[in-house]
Protein backbone atom coordinates (compact mmCIF):
# COMPACT_ATOMS: atom_id res chain seq x y z
CA UNK A 1 0.00 0.00 0.00
CA UNK A 2 1.14 3.54 -0.67
CA UNK A 3 1.08 4.94 2.86
CA UNK A 4 2.15 8.44 1.80
CA UNK A 5 -0.75 8.82 -0.63
CA UNK A 6 -3.21 7.30 1.83
CA UNK A 7 -2.09 9.72 4.55
CA UNK A 8 -2.62 12.64 2.17
CA UNK A 9 -6.07 11.24 1.36
CA UNK A 10 -6.91 11.03 5.08
CA UNK A 11 -5.77 14.63 5.56
CA UNK A 12 -7.96 15.77 2.66
CA UNK A 13 -10.92 13.99 4.25
CA UNK A 14 -10.18 15.62 7.63
CA UNK A 15 -10.36 18.99 5.87
CA UNK A 16 -13.61 18.00 4.11
CA UNK A 17 -15.12 17.03 7.47
CA UNK A 18 -13.96 20.30 9.07
CA UNK A 19 -15.28 22.26 6.07
CA UNK A 20 -11.83 23.75 5.46
CA UNK A 21 -10.99 21.83 2.27
CA UNK A 22 -10.49 23.90 -0.88
CA UNK A 23 -10.59 22.60 -4.45
CA UNK A 24 -7.17 23.19 -6.04
CA UNK A 25 -7.75 21.49 -9.40
CA UNK A 26 -10.24 22.86 -11.94
CA UNK A 27 -13.48 21.03 -12.53
CA UNK A 28 -13.56 18.90 -15.70
CA UNK A 29 -13.77 20.99 -18.86
CA UNK A 30 -17.16 19.52 -19.71
CA UNK A 31 -18.55 20.86 -16.43
CA UNK A 32 -18.02 24.39 -17.69
CA UNK A 33 -20.66 23.63 -20.33
CA UNK A 34 -23.26 22.82 -17.67
CA UNK A 35 -25.24 25.37 -15.74
CA UNK A 36 -23.50 24.58 -12.44
CA UNK A 37 -21.34 27.56 -11.38
CA UNK A 38 -17.68 26.51 -11.34
CA UNK A 39 -17.21 28.25 -8.00
CA UNK A 40 -19.95 26.08 -6.44
CA UNK A 41 -18.96 24.18 -3.31
CA UNK A 42 -18.15 20.49 -3.39
CA UNK A 43 -20.30 18.48 -0.99
CA UNK A 44 -19.22 15.12 0.40
CA UNK A 45 -21.44 12.32 -0.91
CA UNK A 46 -20.37 8.72 -1.34
CA UNK A 47 -23.03 8.04 -4.00
CA UNK A 48 -20.74 8.76 -6.95
CA UNK A 49 -17.22 9.76 -7.92
CA UNK A 50 -18.40 13.30 -8.50
CA UNK A 51 -21.26 14.91 -10.36
CA UNK A 52 -23.13 18.23 -10.59
CA UNK A 53 -25.83 18.42 -7.91
CA UNK A 54 -29.35 19.60 -8.50
CA UNK A 55 -32.02 20.68 -6.06
CA UNK A 56 -35.41 19.00 -5.93
CA UNK A 57 -36.64 21.38 -8.63
CA UNK A 58 -33.72 20.44 -10.94
CA UNK A 59 -31.95 23.72 -10.20
CA UNK A 60 -28.15 23.37 -10.20
CA UNK A 61 -26.85 23.86 -6.68
CA UNK A 62 -23.26 22.71 -6.63
CA UNK A 63 -21.20 19.61 -7.00
CA UNK A 64 -21.15 16.35 -5.03
CA UNK A 65 -18.14 14.09 -4.75
CA UNK A 66 -17.05 11.08 -2.76
CA UNK A 67 -13.61 10.65 -1.19
CA UNK A 68 -12.02 9.82 -4.56
CA UNK A 69 -13.81 12.72 -6.25
CA UNK A 70 -12.28 15.07 -3.68
CA UNK A 71 -8.86 13.52 -4.31
CA UNK A 72 -9.22 14.19 -8.05
CA UNK A 73 -9.94 17.85 -7.27
CA UNK A 74 -6.91 18.22 -4.97
CA UNK A 75 -3.43 18.96 -6.30
CA UNK A 76 -1.79 17.04 -3.45
CA UNK A 77 -2.67 13.83 -5.33
CA UNK A 78 -1.65 14.98 -8.81
CA UNK A 79 -1.52 11.70 -10.72
CA UNK A 80 -5.11 10.76 -9.89
CA UNK A 81 -7.11 12.60 -12.53
CA UNK A 82 -10.55 12.45 -14.10
CA UNK A 83 -11.05 10.40 -17.24
CA UNK A 84 -13.01 11.40 -20.29
CA UNK A 85 -14.87 14.51 -21.31
CA UNK A 86 -17.84 14.49 -19.01
CA UNK A 87 -18.99 16.68 -16.13
CA UNK A 88 -18.81 13.59 -13.90
CA UNK A 89 -15.56 12.62 -12.23
CA UNK A 90 -14.16 9.18 -13.04
CA UNK A 91 -10.74 8.33 -11.59
CA UNK A 92 -7.88 7.61 -13.91
CA UNK A 93 -4.28 6.75 -13.07
CA UNK A 94 -2.10 6.39 -16.13
CA UNK A 95 -4.18 4.32 -18.54
CA UNK A 96 -6.18 2.67 -15.75
CA UNK A 97 -9.73 3.81 -14.91
CA UNK A 98 -12.40 3.47 -12.22
CA UNK A 99 -11.86 1.08 -9.30
CA UNK A 100 -8.74 -0.38 -10.90
CA UNK A 101 -7.25 3.14 -10.93
CA UNK A 102 -8.04 3.60 -7.24
CA UNK A 103 -6.47 0.25 -6.38
CA UNK A 104 -3.35 0.96 -8.45
CA UNK A 105 -2.89 4.57 -7.31
CA UNK A 106 -3.07 3.75 -3.62
CA UNK A 107 -1.51 0.27 -4.12
CA UNK A 108 -4.47 -1.45 -2.47
CA UNK A 109 -6.04 -4.83 -2.97
CA UNK A 110 -9.57 -4.91 -4.32
CA UNK A 111 -10.85 -5.76 -0.83
CA UNK A 112 -8.93 -2.91 0.81
CA UNK A 113 -10.16 -0.35 -1.73
CA UNK A 114 -13.71 -1.62 -1.36
CA UNK A 115 -13.63 -1.48 2.46
CA UNK A 116 -12.34 2.11 2.42
CA UNK A 117 -13.97 3.77 -0.59
CA UNK A 118 -17.19 1.84 -1.34
CA UNK A 119 -20.18 3.35 0.46
CA UNK A 120 -21.85 -0.06 0.68
CA UNK A 121 -19.09 -1.27 3.02
CA UNK A 122 -20.37 1.12 5.71
CA UNK A 123 -23.22 0.38 8.15
CA UNK A 124 -25.21 3.44 7.01
CA UNK A 125 -24.31 3.71 3.30
CA UNK A 126 -26.41 6.83 2.72
CA UNK A 127 -24.89 8.72 5.64
CA UNK A 128 -21.15 8.06 5.28
CA UNK A 129 -19.07 11.01 6.46
CA UNK A 130 -15.58 11.99 5.37
CA UNK A 131 -14.19 11.35 8.85
CA UNK A 132 -15.36 7.73 8.69
CA UNK A 133 -13.40 7.16 5.49
CA UNK A 134 -10.34 8.88 7.00
CA UNK A 135 -10.62 6.65 10.07
CA UNK A 136 -10.66 3.51 7.93
CA UNK A 137 -7.60 4.72 6.02
CA UNK A 138 -5.74 5.27 9.30
CA UNK A 139 -6.82 1.85 10.58
CA UNK A 140 -5.35 0.25 7.46
CA UNK A 141 -2.10 2.24 7.45
CA UNK A 142 -1.75 1.70 11.20
CA UNK A 143 -1.89 -2.06 10.75
CA UNK A 144 -5.24 -2.64 12.46
CA UNK A 145 -6.45 -4.63 9.44
CA UNK A 146 -4.94 -5.65 6.12
C-alpha positions, 0 to 999 in steps of 0.5 A: 500500500502507498502509505504516503498517498493514503495519509494525504487522502486522510488529511484531505478527508479531515479537511472536508469534514472540518469544512476547510478543504479547498478545491485546487484542481479545476473542474472537468472541462465539460462541467463548464458547459453545464449550468452549475457555477464553477465556484460552487462548493463540493459536498461530500457524498459517497453516492458517486465519484463526482457529479453536478448536484441539483435541487429538488426542482432540478436547479443546479446547486453545486457539485457532489463528490465522494472521497475519490472525487475530492482527491481528483480535485486536490493537487496534493494527489496529482496523478489521480485525474478524471477520465473522459470529457464528461462533467462527472468525475471518473478516476484515472491513473495512467491508462487505468480507470475506475476502481482499478485506478483507485487500487493501483494509485493507492496500491491497495487490494480490491478488498482494501479499496472496497472497504475504504472507498465503497459506500456499501461497506459502511453500516449506514451507506447513505450517511457516510461522512468523510471522517469515517473514510479517513478513520478507515484509512488510518486503521489500514495504514496503522496495521489494524487490518490488512 
